[in-house]
Amino acid sequence: MTDNILIIGANGQLGNEMKDLIGMVPQCNFLFTDREQLDLTQPQQLKNLFEKHHFSFCINAAAYTAVDKAETDSATAQAVNATAVRLLAQTCHQHNTILIHISTDFIFDGLKNHWYNETDTPNPISVYGKTKWQGEEAVSTECPCHVILRTAWLYSKYGNNFVKTMLRLGKEKPFLSVVADQIGTPTYARDLAKVIMSITEKLYQAHHAQQSLADYFGTYHYSNEGTASWYDFANAIFELAHYQTIVKPISTADYPTPAIRPKFSVLDKSKIKNTFGVNIPHWRESLKKCLLELQKSE
Ligand SMILES: NC(=O)c1ccc[n+]([C@@H]2O[C@H](COP(=O)([O-])OP(=O)(O)OC[C@H]3O[C@@H](n4cnc5c(N)ncnc54)[C@H](OP(=O)(O)O)[C@@H]3O)[C@@H](O)[C@H]2O)c1
């Protein structure tokens, strides 16, 4: 019997990138659901879906990702990122489904000044970060057979993101001010999607070879290589896209937002490299690839 893989959040940046990569796990059937087909806050919909199909894997690429809006709409953020994730984790456990769940660098407070590894203690400073951390805790408690992947600063040719915003603003304005005192790593959602597919493939092969998967389960960090501020990122976008836009560095204090962001949230990726043997591209290389994709779709 062919294994089924459920991917929730089909219309998001990551969900869309995953759709383009299903050929990486040719042994499996994929079912992608968007919010209309499966609203994570509707328990009956989840129950019906899991009763109808057996899924070997469930990849949760859905989330409430409006970081600033979450500050005033915490109930929805909580419902999607925490309460629904708990139910999803319980459902996966009941149905012997391996859950691959995506989380964020925003679970950290950003005060460490050194790369964060998986053993660092989370201390989220925004509603979004808090709800995502609650989601992680629910996955760890309710579904032992899980992989949590924390990622950062995602962009893609799909959806709304910093790269697309900069390209739009760069066309309209000769000068832009961009925050230069928040440091992280821009991450191409295509690269993250590839890693998720290759982890799924590895787990699939190990399972079918009757090997124990226990050593693979747990929490991992994944972003592209390198570090940047939003200012660096904006400059790279304009340089690689051949825009003349001039970027002025400003501080977080000059650009207040409803949600506080971590000042420093660079992720240490040693664990995922050692466990799954993944090769991680530098963010500038991946940015070039995404810009080419965007050009093609113009
Ligand atoms: N974006 C980033 O910079 C970033 C950084 C670190 C981590 N992450 C994490 O990475 C993952 C993927 O992020 P992304 O950027 O691909 O997100 P995204 O583009 O915002 O997509 C999220 C998807 O979740 C769906 N969704 C929201 N509420 C839902 C619900 N109640 N039921 C079902 N689906 C629902 C949305 O549906 P609609 O299309 O209908 O709204 C959307 O398609 C998320 O877990 C996010 O927390 C993202």
The ligand as a Tripos MOL2 file, in Angstrom:
@<TRIPOS>MOLECULE
LIG
   48    52     1     0     0
SMALL
NO_CHARGES

@<TRIPOS>ATOM
      1 N1          7.1600   33.7100    7.2610 N.am      1 LIG1
      2 C1          8.2340   33.7220    8.0410 C.2       1 LIG1
      3 O1          9.0770   34.6280    7.9820 O.2       1 LIG1
      4 C2          8.4480   32.6100    9.0290 C.ar      1 LIG1
      5 C3          9.5830   32.6580    9.8570 C.ar      1 LIG1
      6 C4          9.7950   31.6220   10.7690 C.ar      1 LIG1
      7 C5          8.8920   30.5780   10.8440 C.ar      1 LIG1
      8 N2          7.7950   30.5670   10.0590 N.ar      1 LIG1
      9 C6          6.8650   29.4200   10.1650 C.3       1 LIG1
     10 O2          6.9420   28.6940    8.9650 O.3       1 LIG1
     11 C7          5.6700   28.1060    8.6680 C.3       1 LIG1
     12 C8          5.2680   28.4560    7.2450 C.3       1 LIG1
     13 O3          5.2040   29.8790    7.1530 O.3       1 LIG1
     14 P1          4.7620   30.6290    5.8170 P.3       1 LIG1
     15 O4          5.5880   31.8470    5.7230 O.co2     1 LIG1
     16 O5          4.7160   29.6600    4.6820 O.co2     1 LIG1
     17 O6          3.2860   31.0640    6.2320 O.3       1 LIG1
     18 P2          2.1660   31.7380    5.3500 P.3       1 LIG1
     19 O7          2.6640   32.0300    3.9890 O.co2     1 LIG1
     20 O8          1.5790   32.8340    6.1650 O.co2     1 LIG1
     21 O9          1.1160   30.5640    5.2360 O.3       1 LIG1
     22 C9          0.4440   30.0940    6.3440 C.3       1 LIG1
     23 C10        -0.7790   29.3460    5.8390 C.3       1 LIG1
     24 O10        -1.4990   28.9120    7.0020 O.3       1 LIG1
     25 C11        -2.8580   28.9690    6.6630 C.3       1 LIG1
     26 N3         -3.7250   29.0290    7.8270 N.ar      1 LIG1
     27 C12        -3.8860   30.0550    8.6910 C.ar      1 LIG1
     28 N4         -4.8360   29.7360    9.5860 N.ar      1 LIG1
     29 C13        -5.2830   28.5020    9.2590 C.ar      1 LIG1
     30 C14        -6.2610   27.6310    9.7920 C.ar      1 LIG1
     31 N5         -7.0330   27.9940   10.8310 N.pl3     1 LIG1
     32 N6         -6.4460   26.4220    9.2200 N.ar      1 LIG1
     33 C15        -5.7140   26.0580    8.1480 C.ar      1 LIG1
     34 N7         -4.7800   26.8360    7.5890 N.ar      1 LIG1
     35 C16        -4.5730   28.0380    8.1420 C.ar      1 LIG1
     36 C17        -3.0010   30.2400    5.8370 C.3       1 LIG1
     37 O11        -4.1780   30.1320    5.0950 O.3       1 LIG1
     38 P3         -4.7550   31.3610    4.2130 P.3       1 LIG1
     39 O12        -3.9040   31.3470    2.9770 O.co2     1 LIG1
     40 O13        -6.1620   30.9760    3.9720 O.co2     1 LIG1
     41 O14        -4.5710   32.5800    5.0570 O.co2     1 LIG1
     42 C18        -1.7270   30.2290    5.0140 C.3       1 LIG1
     43 O15        -1.9230   29.6590    3.7410 O.3       1 LIG1
     44 C19         4.7280   28.5900    9.7630 C.3       1 LIG1
     45 O16         4.6720   27.6230   10.7710 O.3       1 LIG1
     46 C20         5.4180   29.8300   10.3150 C.3       1 LIG1
     47 O17         5.0760   30.0600   11.6680 O.3       1 LIG1
     48 C21         7.5530   31.5520    9.1350 C.ar      1 LIG1
@<TRIPOS>BOND
     1     1     2 1
     2     2     3 2
     3     2     4 1
     4     4     5 ar
     5     4    48 ar
     6     5     6 ar
     7     6     7 ar
     8     7     8 ar
     9     8     9 1
    10     8    48 ar
    11     9    10 1
    12     9    46 1
    13    10    11 1
    14    11    12 1
    15    11    44 1
    16    12    13 1
    17    13    14 1
    18    14    15 2
    19    14    16 1
    20    14    17 1
    21    17    18 1
    22    18    19 2
    23    18    20 1
    24    18    21 1
    25    21    22 1
    26    22    23 1
    27    23    24 1
    28    23    42 1
    29    24    25 1
    30    25    26 1
    31    25    36 1
    32    26    27 ar
    33    26    35 ar
    34    27    28 ar
    35    28    29 ar
    36    29    30 ar
    37    29    35 ar
    38    30    31 1
    39    30    32 ar
    40    32    33 ar
    41    33    34 ar
    42    34    35 ar
    43    36    37 1
    44    36    42 1
    45    37    38 1
    46    38    39 2
    47    38    40 1
    48    38    41 1
    49    42    43 1
    50    44    45 1
    51    44    46 1
    52    46    47 1
@<TRIPOS>SUBSTRUCTURE
     1 LIG1         1 GROUP 0 **** ****
